[in-house]
Amino acid sequence: MELQVRPVTSRMEGYSKIARIYNGAFPRRERLPIRVLLLMARRKNVDFWAFYDGDIFCGLTYLIRYGSTTLVFYLVTNDELRSRGYGSEILRWITANTTKTIVLDAEAVESGRPVSNLEQRVRRQKFYQKNGFGDSGYSMREYGELYDILYYGAEFSAEELKRLLKWFSFGLAGVIFKIERKPDKK
């Protein structure tokens, strides 16, 4: 399977489907408005990509690069095409076409409180592990929700991730994101 990659714009054919799938993939508190993503993707080192298998929209990703780190800010597969390998294929494309270290966050399995979507969190983390991502030993708290920071490739740097988030958020990262080392398990 070889996917075609196209930059996302509001004028592209199929944009309304991309917007619908993006908006349906995350709760409102976990997603930026798509218009903000489009605006921010005009910046150097920020990419908003749509992936197609022929004419079929398969998924999207939003990438932020800083130094030797690429943050997968969003990764979404078309909900009509799940479990067909498209998510893994998009991750393969990212690993082949970006920096040495690729970082993403996933809802923490052990969040310290009961969660309604534990099975989904476990499945998501297994998906990333199957695709070569490992636990960085760090977590991130964003608007009260805890996320595990996973990475692929070269050595993970929490400091570089903090600088990336600060750059992308125009200095507001410390207010929005709190990155901390996970406690050692006894």
QUIZIZI-V400362 format. One record per residue. N is the residue number from 1. PSI is psi in whole degrees, 0 to 359 (* if undefined). D_CENTER is the distance of its C-alpha to the mean C-alpha in Angstrom with 2 decimals. Layout:
# QUIZIZI-V400362
N/PSI/D_CENTER
N/PSI/D_CENTER
This chain:
# QUIZIZI-V400362
1/125/21.84
2/116/20.94
3/147/18.48
4/143/19.17
5/130/16.61
6/141/17.44
7/140/16.30
8/128/15.70
9/159/18.70
10/347/20.51
11/358/23.49
12/153/22.13
13/134/23.56
14/5/21.45
15/320/19.55
16/324/20.66
17/319/19.19
18/314/15.76
19/318/16.08
20/315/17.41
21/319/14.75
22/311/11.94
23/329/14.28
24/348/15.11
25/336/11.76
26/147/11.30
27/153/14.27
28/319/15.52
29/345/15.04
30/7/11.25
31/143/10.82
32/151/12.40
33/141/15.12
34/329/14.41
35/324/17.38
36/319/15.90
37/316/12.84
38/316/15.61
39/313/17.69
40/334/15.25
41/352/14.42
42/346/18.11
43/151/17.67
44/141/18.01
45/16/14.96
46/127/12.53
47/137/11.87
48/107/11.19
49/142/12.01
50/143/13.54
51/135/14.65
52/143/18.16
53/96/20.55
54/239/23.72
55/3/23.72
56/122/21.39
57/122/17.97
58/327/15.60
59/183/12.06
60/161/9.79
61/151/6.89
62/115/6.71
63/141/7.34
64/124/9.43
65/140/12.15
66/122/14.75
67/234/17.50
68/14/16.55
69/138/12.87
70/127/9.81
71/124/6.67
72/95/3.46
73/321/3.47
74/143/3.26
75/121/4.66
76/132/8.15
77/150/11.41
78/121/14.72
79/339/16.15
80/348/19.48
81/18/18.43
82/154/16.63
83/29/17.99
84/9/19.16
85/0/16.98
86/321/14.83
87/316/11.45
88/321/13.04
89/321/14.45
90/317/11.33
91/321/10.06
92/318/13.68
93/316/13.66
94/313/10.82
95/331/12.83
96/342/15.99
97/15/15.27
98/203/13.60
99/183/14.74
100/320/16.14
101/129/13.46
102/130/9.77
103/143/7.92
104/167/5.08
105/150/6.48
106/143/8.14
107/132/11.20
108/138/14.12
109/319/16.77
110/87/19.45
111/355/18.98
112/3/22.71
113/157/23.31
114/141/23.68
115/151/20.75
116/345/21.27
117/40/18.36
118/316/18.90
119/318/19.25
120/319/15.94
121/316/14.24
122/314/16.36
123/316/15.63
124/315/11.83
125/321/12.49
126/322/15.19
127/313/13.13
128/320/10.91
129/318/14.31
130/331/16.00
131/18/13.78
132/3/14.77
133/140/12.29
134/166/14.44
135/129/14.75
136/345/15.02
137/5/17.60
138/156/15.83
139/165/14.40
140/134/13.19
141/126/14.91
142/118/13.75
143/42/16.51
144/349/18.07
145/139/15.30
146/133/14.69
147/143/11.51
148/137/11.90
149/120/10.40
150/154/10.20
151/163/10.97
152/138/12.53
153/219/15.59
154/180/17.78
155/137/18.36
156/137/15.77
157/112/16.94
158/324/16.20
159/319/18.36
160/322/16.49
161/319/13.18
162/318/15.47
163/319/16.95
164/310/13.74
165/322/12.88
166/315/16.59
167/311/16.82
168/323/14.05
169/13/15.49
170/41/19.03
171/0/20.03
172/3/18.93
173/320/16.29
174/334/19.04
175/323/19.70
176/315/16.24
177/133/14.54
178/112/16.73
179/131/15.84
180/154/18.53
181/138/19.77
182/145/20.05
183/145/23.71
184/139/25.36
185/134/26.21
186/*/29.99
